[in-house]
């Protein structure tokens, strides 16, 4: 049975999201193995997210809400990064909410690097 246009578009969105997340995972693995500088890692993540957003905006027939995909990729990449920068006891529960001051600072630190490209003062 032929799939509907909506089903086809959902598969396209899922594919784009899945590929981007796989790239983040591979980048994360390289970062951990080679101890990349935090700012370098976050700049690379931002470049990937911006490339996906740019592609999405140029192809509105595939993705009608690029910001939703951008937010999902940002959250995924930040949580992946946080898992490596939090104490072991906090790595198990990554629901997205700050658990203590360290978690809050690491979240702030990542957001600052992502948005400004600099280390916080």
PDB file as gemmi writes it, atoms N, CA and C in Angstrom:
CRYST1    1.000    1.000    1.000  90.00  90.00  90.00 P 1                      
ATOM      1  N   UNK A   1       0.847  -1.172   0.000  1.00  0.00           N  
ATOM      2  CA  UNK A   1       0.000   0.000   0.000  1.00  0.00           C  
ATOM      3  C   UNK A   1       0.894   1.237   0.000  1.00  0.00           C  
ATOM      4  N   UNK A   2       0.678   2.175  -0.901  1.00  0.00           N  
ATOM      5  CA  UNK A   2       1.493   3.396  -0.921  1.00  0.00           C  
ATOM      6  C   UNK A   2       1.256   4.225   0.341  1.00  0.00           C  
ATOM      7  N   UNK A   3       2.320   4.813   0.821  1.00  0.00           N  
ATOM      8  CA  UNK A   3       2.189   5.621   2.037  1.00  0.00           C  
ATOM      9  C   UNK A   3       1.698   7.016   1.690  1.00  0.00           C  
ATOM     10  N   UNK A   4       1.084   7.642   2.663  1.00  0.00           N  
ATOM     11  CA  UNK A   4       0.578   8.990   2.455  1.00  0.00           C  
ATOM     12  C   UNK A   4       1.727   9.989   2.442  1.00  0.00           C  
ATOM     13  N   UNK A   5       1.438  11.173   1.949  1.00  0.00           N  
ATOM     14  CA  UNK A   5       2.449  12.232   1.922  1.00  0.00           C  
ATOM     15  C   UNK A   5       2.907  12.560   3.337  1.00  0.00           C  
ATOM     16  N   UNK A   6       1.994  12.546   4.277  1.00  0.00           N  
ATOM     17  CA  UNK A   6       2.344  12.852   5.670  1.00  0.00           C  
ATOM     18  C   UNK A   6       3.291  11.797   6.223  1.00  0.00           C  
ATOM     19  N   UNK A   7       2.996  10.529   5.959  1.00  0.00           N  
ATOM     20  CA  UNK A   7       3.886   9.461   6.436  1.00  0.00           C  
ATOM     21  C   UNK A   7       5.273   9.581   5.814  1.00  0.00           C  
ATOM     22  N   UNK A   8       5.311   9.909   4.538  1.00  0.00           N  
ATOM     23  CA  UNK A   8       6.588  10.080   3.849  1.00  0.00           C  
ATOM     24  C   UNK A   8       7.386  11.227   4.452  1.00  0.00           C  
ATOM     25  N   UNK A   9       6.721  12.350   4.700  1.00  0.00           N  
ATOM     26  CA  UNK A   9       7.408  13.502   5.280  1.00  0.00           C  
ATOM     27  C   UNK A   9       7.897  13.208   6.693  1.00  0.00           C  
ATOM     28  N   UNK A  10       7.106  12.464   7.469  1.00  0.00           N  
ATOM     29  CA  UNK A  10       7.529  12.099   8.821  1.00  0.00           C  
ATOM     30  C   UNK A  10       8.786  11.226   8.760  1.00  0.00           C  
ATOM     31  N   UNK A  11       8.854  10.333   7.777  1.00  0.00           N  
ATOM     32  CA  UNK A  11      10.046   9.502   7.627  1.00  0.00           C  
ATOM     33  C   UNK A  11      11.256  10.363   7.266  1.00  0.00           C  
ATOM     34  N   UNK A  12      11.039  11.387   6.445  1.00  0.00           N  
ATOM     35  CA  UNK A  12      12.136  12.294   6.079  1.00  0.00           C  
ATOM     36  C   UNK A  12      12.639  13.047   7.305  1.00  0.00           C  
ATOM     37  N   UNK A  13      11.713  13.574   8.098  1.00  0.00           N  
ATOM     38  CA  UNK A  13      12.095  14.311   9.309  1.00  0.00           C  
ATOM     39  C   UNK A  13      12.828  13.390  10.271  1.00  0.00           C  
ATOM     40  N   UNK A  14      12.290  12.179  10.451  1.00  0.00           N  
ATOM     41  CA  UNK A  14      12.931  11.209  11.349  1.00  0.00           C  
ATOM     42  C   UNK A  14      14.332  10.858  10.863  1.00  0.00           C  
ATOM     43  N   UNK A  15      14.487  10.739   9.544  1.00  0.00           N  
ATOM     44  CA  UNK A  15      15.803  10.413   8.987  1.00  0.00           C  
ATOM     45  C   UNK A  15      16.795  11.540   9.234  1.00  0.00           C  
ATOM     46  N   UNK A  16      16.379  12.765   8.996  1.00  0.00           N  
ATOM     47  CA  UNK A  16      17.260  13.914   9.227  1.00  0.00           C  
ATOM     48  C   UNK A  16      17.647  13.981  10.696  1.00  0.00           C  
ATOM     49  N   UNK A  17      16.674  13.845  11.579  1.00  0.00           N  
ATOM     50  CA  UNK A  17      16.946  13.886  13.018  1.00  0.00           C  
ATOM     51  C   UNK A  17      17.867  12.739  13.434  1.00  0.00           C  
ATOM     52  N   UNK A  18      17.605  11.542  12.937  1.00  0.00           N  
ATOM     53  CA  UNK A  18      18.420  10.383  13.286  1.00  0.00           C  
ATOM     54  C   UNK A  18      19.860  10.513  12.814  1.00  0.00           C  
ATOM     55  N   UNK A  19      20.038  11.006  11.607  1.00  0.00           N  
ATOM     56  CA  UNK A  19      21.398  11.197  11.083  1.00  0.00           C  
ATOM     57  C   UNK A  19      22.147  12.224  11.912  1.00  0.00           C  
ATOM     58  N   UNK A  20      21.484  13.345  12.226  1.00  0.00           N  
ATOM     59  CA  UNK A  20      22.137  14.383  13.033  1.00  0.00           C  
ATOM     60  C   UNK A  20      22.518  13.833  14.410  1.00  0.00           C  
ATOM     61  N   UNK A  21      21.633  13.083  15.033  1.00  0.00           N  
ATOM     62  CA  UNK A  21      21.933  12.517  16.353  1.00  0.00           C  
ATOM     63  C   UNK A  21      23.088  11.521  16.272  1.00  0.00           C  
ATOM     64  N   UNK A  22      23.149  10.762  15.198  1.00  0.00           N  
ATOM     65  CA  UNK A  22      24.261   9.826  15.022  1.00  0.00           C  
ATOM     66  C   UNK A  22      25.581  10.589  14.857  1.00  0.00           C  
ATOM     67  N   UNK A  23      25.546  11.687  14.129  1.00  0.00           N  
ATOM     68  CA  UNK A  23      26.738  12.531  13.976  1.00  0.00           C  
ATOM     69  C   UNK A  23      27.161  13.068  15.343  1.00  0.00           C  
ATOM     70  N   UNK A  24      26.191  13.534  16.138  1.00  0.00           N  
ATOM     71  CA  UNK A  24      26.516  14.032  17.486  1.00  0.00           C  
ATOM     72  C   UNK A  24      27.163  12.938  18.319  1.00  0.00           C  
ATOM     73  N   UNK A  25      26.631  11.732  18.245  1.00  0.00           N  
ATOM     74  CA  UNK A  25      27.190  10.624  19.033  1.00  0.00           C  
ATOM     75  C   UNK A  25      28.626  10.339  18.606  1.00  0.00           C  
ATOM     76  N   UNK A  26      28.881  10.314  17.302  1.00  0.00           N  
ATOM     77  CA  UNK A  26      30.242  10.075  16.819  1.00  0.00           C  
ATOM     78  C   UNK A  26      31.178  11.213  17.210  1.00  0.00           C  
ATOM     79  N   UNK A  27      30.715  12.442  17.089  1.00  0.00           N  
ATOM     80  CA  UNK A  27      31.518  13.591  17.502  1.00  0.00           C  
ATOM     81  C   UNK A  27      31.816  13.519  18.991  1.00  0.00           C  
ATOM     82  N   UNK A  28      30.820  13.139  19.761  1.00  0.00           N  
ATOM     83  CA  UNK A  28      31.000  13.004  21.209  1.00  0.00           C  
ATOM     84  C   UNK A  28      32.057  11.942  21.521  1.00  0.00           C  
ATOM     85  N   UNK A  29      31.983  10.818  20.839  1.00  0.00           N  
ATOM     86  CA  UNK A  29      32.968   9.751  21.061  1.00  0.00           C  
ATOM     87  C   UNK A  29      34.384  10.220  20.734  1.00  0.00           C  
ATOM     88  N   UNK A  30      34.532  10.948  19.641  1.00  0.00           N  
ATOM     89  CA  UNK A  30      35.840  11.493  19.263  1.00  0.00           C  
ATOM     90  C   UNK A  30      36.297  12.507  20.307  1.00  0.00           C  
ATOM     91  N   UNK A  31      35.368  13.317  20.768  1.00  0.00           N  
ATOM     92  CA  UNK A  31      35.690  14.335  21.764  1.00  0.00           C  
ATOM     93  C   UNK A  31      36.198  13.709  23.058  1.00  0.00           C  
ATOM     94  N   UNK A  32      35.521  12.668  23.503  1.00  0.00           N  
ATOM     95  CA  UNK A  32      35.924  12.002  24.745  1.00  0.00           C  
ATOM     96  C   UNK A  32      37.270  11.301  24.550  1.00  0.00           C  
ATOM     97  N   UNK A  33      37.420  10.609  23.440  1.00  0.00           N  
ATOM     98  CA  UNK A  33      38.653   9.856  23.193  1.00  0.00           C  
ATOM     99  C   UNK A  33      39.865  10.769  23.016  1.00  0.00           C  
ATOM    100  N   UNK A  34      39.659  11.908  22.385  1.00  0.00           N  
ATOM    101  CA  UNK A  34      40.777  12.804  22.081  1.00  0.00           C  
ATOM    102  C   UNK A  34      40.814  14.053  22.954  1.00  0.00           C  
ATOM    103  N   UNK A  35      39.921  14.103  23.923  1.00  0.00           N  
ATOM    104  CA  UNK A  35      39.859  15.225  24.862  1.00  0.00           C  
ATOM    105  C   UNK A  35      39.828  16.566  24.140  1.00  0.00           C  
ATOM    106  N   UNK A  36      38.847  16.718  23.241  1.00  0.00           N  
ATOM    107  CA  UNK A  36      38.682  17.988  22.533  1.00  0.00           C  
ATOM    108  C   UNK A  36      38.352  19.095  23.521  1.00  0.00           C  
ATOM    109  N   UNK A  37      38.792  20.272  23.190  1.00  0.00           N  
ATOM    110  CA  UNK A  37      38.451  21.456  23.968  1.00  0.00           C  
ATOM    111  C   UNK A  37      36.935  21.651  23.918  1.00  0.00           C  
ATOM    112  N   UNK A  38      36.349  22.049  25.037  1.00  0.00           N  
ATOM    113  CA  UNK A  38      34.897  22.236  25.100  1.00  0.00           C  
ATOM    114  C   UNK A  38      34.384  23.202  24.040  1.00  0.00           C  
ATOM    115  N   UNK A  39      35.075  24.314  23.853  1.00  0.00           N  
ATOM    116  CA  UNK A  39      34.593  25.294  22.885  1.00  0.00           C  
ATOM    117  C   UNK A  39      34.649  24.743  21.465  1.00  0.00           C  
ATOM    118  N   UNK A  40      35.665  23.950  21.167  1.00  0.00           N  
ATOM    119  CA  UNK A  40      35.766  23.340  19.840  1.00  0.00           C  
ATOM    120  C   UNK A  40      34.623  22.354  19.624  1.00  0.00           C  
ATOM    121  N   UNK A  41      34.355  21.552  20.628  1.00  0.00           N  
ATOM    122  CA  UNK A  41      33.260  20.582  20.544  1.00  0.00           C  
ATOM    123  C   UNK A  41      31.925  21.299  20.321  1.00  0.00           C  
ATOM    124  N   UNK A  42      31.639  22.308  21.128  1.00  0.00           N  
ATOM    125  CA  UNK A  42      30.358  23.004  21.038  1.00  0.00           C  
ATOM    126  C   UNK A  42      30.235  23.758  19.712  1.00  0.00           C  
ATOM    127  N   UNK A  43      31.325  24.327  19.219  1.00  0.00           N  
ATOM    128  CA  UNK A  43      31.285  24.989  17.899  1.00  0.00           C  
ATOM    129  C   UNK A  43      30.928  23.996  16.798  1.00  0.00           C  
ATOM    130  N   UNK A  44      31.477  22.796  16.878  1.00  0.00           N  
ATOM    131  CA  UNK A  44      31.153  21.770  15.886  1.00  0.00           C  
ATOM    132  C   UNK A  44      29.691  21.356  15.975  1.00  0.00           C  
ATOM    133  N   UNK A  45      29.186  21.208  17.182  1.00  0.00           N  
ATOM    134  CA  UNK A  45      27.775  20.873  17.373  1.00  0.00           C  
ATOM    135  C   UNK A  45      26.897  21.974  16.775  1.00  0.00           C  
ATOM    136  N   UNK A  46      27.242  23.208  17.064  1.00  0.00           N  
ATOM    137  CA  UNK A  46      26.454  24.330  16.554  1.00  0.00           C  
ATOM    138  C   UNK A  46      26.476  24.359  15.026  1.00  0.00           C  
ATOM    139  N   UNK A  47      27.602  24.076  14.427  1.00  0.00           N  
ATOM    140  CA  UNK A  47      27.704  24.054  12.965  1.00  0.00           C  
ATOM    141  C   UNK A  47      26.776  22.990  12.377  1.00  0.00           C  
ATOM    142  N   UNK A  48      26.694  21.840  13.019  1.00  0.00           N  
ATOM    143  CA  UNK A  48      25.813  20.770  12.549  1.00  0.00           C  
ATOM    144  C   UNK A  48      24.354  21.205  12.672  1.00  0.00           C  
ATOM    145  N   UNK A  49      23.994  21.747  13.819  1.00  0.00           N  
ATOM    146  CA  UNK A  49      22.609  22.184  14.034  1.00  0.00           C  
ATOM    147  C   UNK A  49      22.240  23.276  13.039  1.00  0.00           C  
ATOM    148  N   UNK A  50      23.136  24.233  12.823  1.00  0.00           N  
ATOM    149  CA  UNK A  50      22.845  25.302  11.868  1.00  0.00           C  
ATOM    150  C   UNK A  50      22.724  24.765  10.445  1.00  0.00           C  
ATOM    151  N   UNK A  51      23.523  23.765  10.083  1.00  0.00           N  
ATOM    152  CA  UNK A  51      23.424  23.168   8.749  1.00  0.00           C  
ATOM    153  C   UNK A  51      22.079  22.467   8.569  1.00  0.00           C  
ATOM    154  N   UNK A  52      21.640  21.746   9.597  1.00  0.00           N  
ATOM    155  CA  UNK A  52      20.336  21.075   9.534  1.00  0.00           C  
ATOM    156  C   UNK A  52      19.225  22.116   9.435  1.00  0.00           C  
ATOM    157  N   UNK A  53      19.321  23.181  10.219  1.00  0.00           N  
ATOM    158  CA  UNK A  53      18.294  24.220  10.183  1.00  0.00           C  
ATOM    159  C   UNK A  53      18.264  24.903   8.814  1.00  0.00           C  
ATOM    160  N   UNK A  54      19.433  25.202   8.270  1.00  0.00           N  
ATOM    161  CA  UNK A  54      19.506  25.846   6.958  1.00  0.00           C  
ATOM    162  C   UNK A  54      18.877  24.954   5.886  1.00  0.00           C  
ATOM    163  N   UNK A  55      19.209  23.676   5.907  1.00  0.00           N  
ATOM    164  CA  UNK A  55      18.626  22.735   4.959  1.00  0.00           C  
ATOM    165  C   UNK A  55      17.110  22.688   5.126  1.00  0.00           C  
ATOM    166  N   UNK A  56      16.669  22.649   6.377  1.00  0.00           N  
ATOM    167  CA  UNK A  56      15.236  22.587   6.658  1.00  0.00           C  
ATOM    168  C   UNK A  56      14.508  23.823   6.150  1.00  0.00           C  
ATOM    169  N   UNK A  57      15.102  24.970   6.311  1.00  0.00           N  
ATOM    170  CA  UNK A  57      14.462  26.211   5.876  1.00  0.00           C  
ATOM    171  C   UNK A  57      14.424  26.308   4.346  1.00  0.00           C  
ATOM    172  N   UNK A  58      15.401  25.716   3.688  1.00  0.00           N  
ATOM    173  CA  UNK A  58      15.436  25.732   2.222  1.00  0.00           C  
ATOM    174  C   UNK A  58      14.495  24.694   1.625  1.00  0.00           C  
ATOM    175  N   UNK A  59      14.031  23.773   2.452  1.00  0.00           N  
ATOM    176  CA  UNK A  59      13.154  22.697   1.986  1.00  0.00           C  
ATOM    177  C   UNK A  59      11.896  22.618   2.842  1.00  0.00           C  
ATOM    178  N   UNK A  60      11.067  23.656   2.796  1.00  0.00           N  
ATOM    179  CA  UNK A  60       9.879  23.677   3.657  1.00  0.00           C  
ATOM    180  C   UNK A  60       8.874  22.575   3.337  1.00  0.00           C  
ATOM    181  N   UNK A  61       8.994  21.982   2.158  1.00  0.00           N  
ATOM    182  CA  UNK A  61       8.083  20.881   1.831  1.00  0.00           C  
ATOM    183  C   UNK A  61       8.395  19.633   2.652  1.00  0.00           C  
ATOM    184  N   UNK A  62       9.589  19.557   3.211  1.00  0.00           N  
ATOM    185  CA  UNK A  62       9.975  18.410   4.035  1.00  0.00           C  
ATOM    186  C   UNK A  62       9.714  18.689   5.514  1.00  0.00           C  
ATOM    187  N   UNK A  63      10.124  19.865   5.955  1.00  0.00           N  
ATOM    188  CA  UNK A  63       9.996  20.215   7.378  1.00  0.00           C  
ATOM    189  C   UNK A  63       9.294  21.558   7.480  1.00  0.00           C  
ATOM    190  N   UNK A  64       8.105  21.542   8.072  1.00  0.00           N  
ATOM    191  CA  UNK A  64       7.359  22.783   8.174  1.00  0.00           C  
ATOM    192  C   UNK A  64       7.695  23.589   9.427  1.00  0.00           C  
ATOM    193  N   UNK A  65       8.437  22.986  10.354  1.00  0.00           N  
ATOM    194  CA  UNK A  65       8.796  23.690  11.583  1.00  0.00           C  
ATOM    195  C   UNK A  65      10.268  23.415  11.924  1.00  0.00           C  
ATOM    196  N   UNK A  66      11.190  24.099  11.231  1.00  0.00           N  
ATOM    197  CA  UNK A  66      12.622  23.850  11.487  1.00  0.00           C  
ATOM    198  C   UNK A  66      13.045  24.148  12.915  1.00  0.00           C  
ATOM    199  N   UNK A  67      12.360  25.082  13.581  1.00  0.00           N  
ATOM    200  CA  UNK A  67      12.731  25.434  14.956  1.00  0.00           C  
ATOM    201  C   UNK A  67      12.501  24.268  15.909  1.00  0.00           C  
ATOM    202  N   UNK A  68      11.455  23.495  15.667  1.00  0.00           N  
ATOM    203  CA  UNK A  68      11.180  22.328  16.505  1.00  0.00           C  
ATOM    204  C   UNK A  68      12.307  21.309  16.386  1.00  0.00           C  
ATOM    205  N   UNK A  69      12.748  21.057  15.165  1.00  0.00           N  
ATOM    206  CA  UNK A  69      13.864  20.142  14.946  1.00  0.00           C  
ATOM    207  C   UNK A  69      15.144  20.707  15.548  1.00  0.00           C  
ATOM    208  N   UNK A  70      15.372  21.998  15.377  1.00  0.00           N  
ATOM    209  CA  UNK A  70      16.555  22.650  15.956  1.00  0.00           C  
ATOM    210  C   UNK A  70      16.567  22.485  17.472  1.00  0.00           C  
ATOM    211  N   UNK A  71      15.439  22.717  18.118  1.00  0.00           N  
ATOM    212  CA  UNK A  71      15.354  22.584  19.581  1.00  0.00           C  
ATOM    213  C   UNK A  71      15.602  21.149  20.029  1.00  0.00           C  
ATOM    214  N   UNK A  72      15.067  20.191  19.292  1.00  0.00           N  
ATOM    215  CA  UNK A  72      15.282  18.785  19.631  1.00  0.00           C  
ATOM    216  C   UNK A  72      16.755  18.415  19.518  1.00  0.00           C  
ATOM    217  N   UNK A  73      17.400  18.849  18.453  1.00  0.00           N  
ATOM    218  CA  UNK A  73      18.818  18.541  18.258  1.00  0.00           C  
ATOM    219  C   UNK A  73      19.682  19.235  19.302  1.00  0.00           C  
ATOM    220  N   UNK A  74      19.333  20.467  19.645  1.00  0.00           N  
ATOM    221  CA  UNK A  74      20.080  21.198  20.665  1.00  0.00           C  
ATOM    222  C   UNK A  74      19.982  20.470  22.013  1.00  0.00           C  
ATOM    223  N   UNK A  75      18.775  20.098  22.392  1.00  0.00           N  
ATOM    224  CA  UNK A  75      18.581  19.395  23.670  1.00  0.00           C  
ATOM    225  C   UNK A  75      19.330  18.069  23.690  1.00  0.00           C  
ATOM    226  N   UNK A  76      19.252  17.344  22.602  1.00  0.00           N  
ATOM    227  CA  UNK A  76      19.944  16.056  22.521  1.00  0.00           C  
ATOM    228  C   UNK A  76      21.453  16.242  22.662  1.00  0.00           C  
ATOM    229  N   UNK A  77      21.997  17.195  21.900  1.00  0.00           N  
ATOM    230  CA  UNK A  77      23.452  17.397  21.926  1.00  0.00           C  
ATOM    231  C   UNK A  77      23.918  17.900  23.290  1.00  0.00           C  
ATOM    232  N   UNK A  78      23.145  18.766  23.909  1.00  0.00           N  
ATOM    233  CA  UNK A  78      23.529  19.267  25.231  1.00  0.00           C  
ATOM    234  C   UNK A  78      23.477  18.156  26.274  1.00  0.00           C  
ATOM    235  N   UNK A  79      22.430  17.346  26.250  1.00  0.00           N  
ATOM    236  CA  UNK A  79      22.337  16.251  27.217  1.00  0.00           C  
ATOM    237  C   UNK A  79      23.443  15.226  27.015  1.00  0.00           C  
ATOM    238  N   UNK A  80      23.799  14.972  25.775  1.00  0.00           N  
ATOM    239  CA  UNK A  80      24.911  14.066  25.491  1.00  0.00           C  
ATOM    240  C   UNK A  80      26.209  14.613  26.083  1.00  0.00           C  
ATOM    241  N   UNK A  81      26.447  15.889  25.899  1.00  0.00           N  
ATOM    242  CA  UNK A  81      27.646  16.537  26.433  1.00  0.00           C  
ATOM    243  C   UNK A  81      27.618  16.548  27.961  1.00  0.00           C  
ATOM    244  N   UNK A  82      26.456  16.852  28.539  1.00  0.00           N  
ATOM    245  CA  UNK A  82      26.339  16.917  29.998  1.00  0.00           C  
ATOM    246  C   UNK A  82      26.635  15.568  30.649  1.00  0.00           C  
ATOM    247  N   UNK A  83      26.233  14.490  30.003  1.00  0.00           N  
ATOM    248  CA  UNK A  83      26.483  13.166  30.580  1.00  0.00           C  
ATOM    249  C   UNK A  83      27.965  12.933  30.840  1.00  0.00           C  
ATOM    250  N   UNK A  84      28.818  13.543  30.031  1.00  0.00           N  
ATOM    251  CA  UNK A  84      30.255  13.368  30.204  1.00  0.00           C  
ATOM    252  C   UNK A  84      30.841  14.368  31.193  1.00  0.00           C  
ATOM    253  N   UNK A  85      30.100  15.413  31.540  1.00  0.00           N  
ATOM    254  CA  UNK A  85      30.633  16.470  32.389  1.00  0.00           C  
ATOM    255  C   UNK A  85      30.002  16.525  33.774  1.00  0.00           C  
ATOM    256  N   UNK A  86      29.137  15.589  34.058  1.00  0.00           N  
ATOM    257  CA  UNK A  86      28.506  15.557  35.378  1.00  0.00           C  
ATOM    258  C   UNK A  86      29.136  14.469  36.232  1.00  0.00           C  
ATOM    259  N   UNK A  87      29.053  14.626  37.542  1.00  0.00           N  
ATOM    260  CA  UNK A  87      29.529  13.546  38.418  1.00  0.00           C  
ATOM    261  C   UNK A  87      28.761  12.258  38.117  1.00  0.00           C  
ATOM    262  N   UNK A  88      29.389  11.116  38.376  1.00  0.00           N  
ATOM    263  CA  UNK A  88      28.796   9.815  38.048  1.00  0.00           C  
ATOM    264  C   UNK A  88      27.396   9.629  38.619  1.00  0.00           C  
ATOM    265  N   UNK A  89      27.143  10.122  39.821  1.00  0.00           N  
ATOM    266  CA  UNK A  89      25.845   9.909  40.436  1.00  0.00           C  
ATOM    267  C   UNK A  89      24.734  10.670  39.722  1.00  0.00           C  
ATOM    268  N   UNK A  90      25.065  11.675  38.920  1.00  0.00           N  
ATOM    269  CA  UNK A  90      24.038  12.428  38.207  1.00  0.00           C  
ATOM    270  C   UNK A  90      23.886  11.979  36.759  1.00  0.00           C  
ATOM    271  N   UNK A  91      24.801  11.204  36.251  1.00  0.00           N  
ATOM    272  CA  UNK A  91      24.747  10.794  34.848  1.00  0.00           C  
ATOM    273  C   UNK A  91      23.571   9.879  34.556  1.00  0.00           C  
ATOM    274  N   UNK A  92      23.106   9.150  35.557  1.00  0.00           N  
ATOM    275  CA  UNK A  92      22.039   8.186  35.339  1.00  0.00           C  
ATOM    276  C   UNK A  92      20.707   8.854  35.038  1.00  0.00           C  
ATOM    277  N   UNK A  93      20.454  10.021  35.611  1.00  0.00           N  
ATOM    278  CA  UNK A  93      19.153  10.669  35.469  1.00  0.00           C  
ATOM    279  C   UNK A  93      19.305  11.958  34.679  1.00  0.00           C  
ATOM    280  N   UNK A  94      19.135  11.874  33.362  1.00  0.00           N  
ATOM    281  CA  UNK A  94      19.285  13.048  32.507  1.00  0.00           C  
ATOM    282  C   UNK A  94      17.923  13.459  31.959  1.00  0.00           C  
ATOM    283  N   UNK A  95      17.011  13.804  32.847  1.00  0.00           N  
ATOM    284  CA  UNK A  95      15.668  14.197  32.424  1.00  0.00           C  
ATOM    285  C   UNK A  95      15.641  15.601  31.855  1.00  0.00           C  
ATOM    286  N   UNK A  96      16.752  16.315  31.908  1.00  0.00           N  
ATOM    287  CA  UNK A  96      16.797  17.664  31.371  1.00  0.00           C  
ATOM    288  C   UNK A  96      16.702  18.728  32.443  1.00  0.00           C  
ATOM    289  N   UNK A  97      16.382  18.331  33.666  1.00  0.00           N  
ATOM    290  CA  UNK A  97      16.278  19.312  34.743  1.00  0.00           C  
ATOM    291  C   UNK A  97      17.544  19.301  35.588  1.00  0.00           C  
ATOM    292  N   UNK A  98      17.911  20.471  36.069  1.00  0.00           N  
ATOM    293  CA  UNK A  98      19.108  20.582  36.904  1.00  0.00           C  
ATOM    294  C   UNK A  98      18.895  19.821  38.201  1.00  0.00           C  
ATOM    295  N   UNK A  99      19.910  19.078  38.611  1.00  0.00           N  
ATOM    296  CA  UNK A  99      19.819  18.282  39.831  1.00  0.00           C  
ATOM    297  C   UNK A  99      20.571  18.917  40.995  1.00  0.00           C  
ATOM    298  N   UNK A 100      21.585  19.676  40.703  1.00  0.00           N  
ATOM    299  CA  UNK A 100      22.326  20.365  41.744  1.00  0.00           C  
ATOM    300  C   UNK A 100      23.080  21.530  41.102  1.00  0.00           C  
ATOM    301  N   UNK A 101      23.899  22.200  41.898  1.00  0.00           N  
ATOM    302  CA  UNK A 101      24.617  23.370  41.386  1.00  0.00           C  
ATOM    303  C   UNK A 101      25.578  23.009  40.269  1.00  0.00           C  
ATOM    304  N   UNK A 102      26.210  21.842  40.351  1.00  0.00           N  
ATOM    305  CA  UNK A 102      27.132  21.424  39.305  1.00  0.00           C  
ATOM    306  C   UNK A 102      26.392  21.257  37.982  1.00  0.00           C  
ATOM    307  N   UNK A 103      25.234  20.620  38.041  1.00  0.00           N  
ATOM    308  CA  UNK A 103      24.420  20.416  36.846  1.00  0.00           C  
ATOM    309  C   UNK A 103      23.982  21.765  36.276  1.00  0.00           C  
ATOM    310  N   UNK A 104      23.545  22.660  37.145  1.00  0.00           N  
ATOM    311  CA  UNK A 104      23.125  23.983  36.690  1.00  0.00           C  
ATOM    312  C   UNK A 104      24.282  24.729  36.033  1.00  0.00           C  
ATOM    313  N   UNK A 105      25.451  24.651  36.634  1.00  0.00           N  
ATOM    314  CA  UNK A 105      26.600  25.351  36.056  1.00  0.00           C  
ATOM    315  C   UNK A 105      26.983  24.736  34.713  1.00  0.00           C  
ATOM    316  N   UNK A 106      27.029  23.405  34.636  1.00  0.00           N  
ATOM    317  CA  UNK A 106      27.413  22.759  33.386  1.00  0.00           C  
ATOM    318  C   UNK A 106      26.421  23.088  32.267  1.00  0.00           C  
ATOM    319  N   UNK A 107      25.142  23.166  32.598  1.00  0.00           N  
ATOM    320  CA  UNK A 107      24.129  23.560  31.619  1.00  0.00           C  
ATOM    321  C   UNK A 107      24.365  25.002  31.178  1.00  0.00           C  
ATOM    322  N   UNK A 108      24.592  25.888  32.126  1.00  0.00           N  
ATOM    323  CA  UNK A 108      24.889  27.293  31.829  1.00  0.00           C  
ATOM    324  C   UNK A 108      26.140  27.396  30.960  1.00  0.00           C  
ATOM    325  N   UNK A 109      27.161  26.641  31.314  1.00  0.00           N  
ATOM    326  CA  UNK A 109      28.441  26.650  30.609  1.00  0.00           C  
ATOM    327  C   UNK A 109      28.252  26.241  29.148  1.00  0.00           C  
ATOM    328  N   UNK A 110      27.531  25.148  28.919  1.00  0.00           N  
ATOM    329  CA  UNK A 110      27.280  24.679  27.560  1.00  0.00           C  
ATOM    330  C   UNK A 110      26.488  25.729  26.769  1.00  0.00           C  
ATOM    331  N   UNK A 111      25.420  26.244  27.369  1.00  0.00           N  
ATOM    332  CA  UNK A 111      24.584  27.250  26.696  1.00  0.00           C  
ATOM    333  C   UNK A 111      25.397  28.490  26.355  1.00  0.00           C  
ATOM    334  N   UNK A 112      26.257  28.900  27.263  1.00  0.00           N  
ATOM    335  CA  UNK A 112      27.092  30.079  27.047  1.00  0.00           C  
ATOM    336  C   UNK A 112      28.042  29.844  25.875  1.00  0.00           C  
ATOM    337  N   UNK A 113      28.709  28.693  25.874  1.00  0.00           N  
ATOM    338  CA  UNK A 113      29.611  28.364  24.776  1.00  0.00           C  
ATOM    339  C   UNK A 113      28.855  28.307  23.453  1.00  0.00           C  
ATOM    340  N   UNK A 114      27.683  27.715  23.473  1.00  0.00           N  
ATOM    341  CA  UNK A 114      26.895  27.560  22.251  1.00  0.00           C  
ATOM    342  C   UNK A 114      26.447  28.924  21.707  1.00  0.00           C  
ATOM    343  N   UNK A 115      25.949  29.755  22.585  1.00  0.00           N  
ATOM    344  CA  UNK A 115      25.371  31.028  22.144  1.00  0.00           C  
ATOM    345  C   UNK A 115      26.398  32.101  21.861  1.00  0.00           C  
ATOM    346  N   UNK A 116      27.489  32.125  22.620  1.00  0.00           N  
ATOM    347  CA  UNK A 116      28.479  33.208  22.471  1.00  0.00           C  
ATOM    348  C   UNK A 116      29.811  32.745  21.915  1.00  0.00           C  
ATOM    349  N   UNK A 117      30.083  31.457  21.943  1.00  0.00           N  
ATOM    350  CA  UNK A 117      31.341  30.949  21.416  1.00  0.00           C  
ATOM    351  C   UNK A 117      32.552  31.265  22.275  1.00  0.00           C  
ATOM    352  N   UNK A 118      32.312  31.679  23.504  1.00  0.00           N  
ATOM    353  CA  UNK A 118      33.385  32.050  24.432  1.00  0.00           C  
ATOM    354  C   UNK A 118      33.205  31.314  25.747  1.00  0.00           C  
ATOM    355  N   UNK A 119      34.285  31.247  26.500  1.00  0.00           N  
ATOM    356  CA  UNK A 119      34.178  30.713  27.852  1.00  0.00           C  
ATOM    357  C   UNK A 119      33.547  31.772  28.742  1.00  0.00           C  
ATOM    358  N   UNK A 120      32.669  31.357  29.667  1.00  0.00           N  
ATOM    359  CA  UNK A 120      32.091  32.334  30.595  1.00  0.00           C  
ATOM    360  C   UNK A 120      33.162  32.952  31.492  1.00  0.00           C  
ATOM    361  N   UNK A 121      32.962  34.182  31.849  1.00  0.00           N  
ATOM    362  CA  UNK A 121      33.904  34.870  32.739  1.00  0.00           C  
ATOM    363  C   UNK A 121      33.578  34.593  34.183  1.00  0.00           C  
TER     364      UNK A 121                                                      
END                                                                             
